[in-house]
Amino acid sequence: MLRLAVATAAETLERITAPLAERGIEAVHVTTEERAIALADPPADFAGFDAGFVYPPRLLEGAVADRLLGVPWVNDRAAVLASRNKAEALLRLAAAGLPSPETVLVSDPADAATRRAAYERVGPSVVVKPNSSTQGVGVARADDLDSFLGLTDYLDLVHDFRATADKSFLVQPFLPDAVDYRVMVVDGTYAGAVERRLPAAARAEGRWKHNVHSEATAEGVDLPADLRALAEEAADALGVPFCGVDLLVSGGRAVVAETAARPTVDDATKYEPDFYDRLAALVEATAGRGR
């Protein structure tokens, strides 16, 4: 049986283990962080793998794990970096002629005039998000200039801390009526999609984030052909084999809002019937590159 190293023990590992085992692939969690590793005497749990799933989330510890494992990754370090830097990813999408939201990158420290200009270009209602965060962490909304400047004042305080690695954030328009899709693309081809929605009670409270980690639900949908093609083109532009593509559709226009090189795998019923067959084939092809 082919052995697949999985660097994160979360929902995805739980969901892919049995379906991949049915297809001759053993998915095994390998701990790459919060442990001690003697470099001259590597732990035995790094041995015996044929491929890795997604490059580890902490890049420095990940580089050590990568060397110890000695296997190719389905989504390697380059794929993870292509998606993690949101601004760079948006530029790559634009270079491929793909639509994305109006975006201003602000690198701190930035004075009030610079931040005001960013707001006025995008506003009046904007979303502010860290350039490299995931799962909606740190994303906030401002509906007027004073709120925006106050919010970015707090970011200045965070970025003033010397150890803060990413001192940049994005300013994008808030689209209140947008339909939010997370599309899965496997090896360049559409593999299923979910629509992320907030419960009615949450909307009544004024909440607006659609991230599943913010209590939104993900309902499987039959995505139109044009949106399937857009997601495939986005994954291709970034060179990410196993890619989550976030689409926002508002006023009849679709944009690629974000991409994920470490997408959470949802219930199989929300994907195409051959989702796991194709995922297994991608893993096997990846392992073949290392043999």
Secondary structure, DSSP 8 states (H G I E B T S, - for coil): -EEEEES--SHHHHHHHHHHHTTTEEEEE---SSS---TTS--GGGSS-SEEEE--SSHHHHHHHHHHH---EEE-HHHHHHHHSHHHHHHHHHHTT------EEEESS--HHHHHHHHHHH-SSEEEEETT--TTTT-EEESSHHHHHHHHHHHHHHHHSTT-S--EEEEEE--TT-EEEEEEEETTEEEEEEEEE--HHHHHTT-----GGGT-EEEE----HHHHHHHHHHHHHHT-SEEEEEEEEETTEEEEEEEESS-----GGGB-TTHHHHHHHHHHHHHHHT-
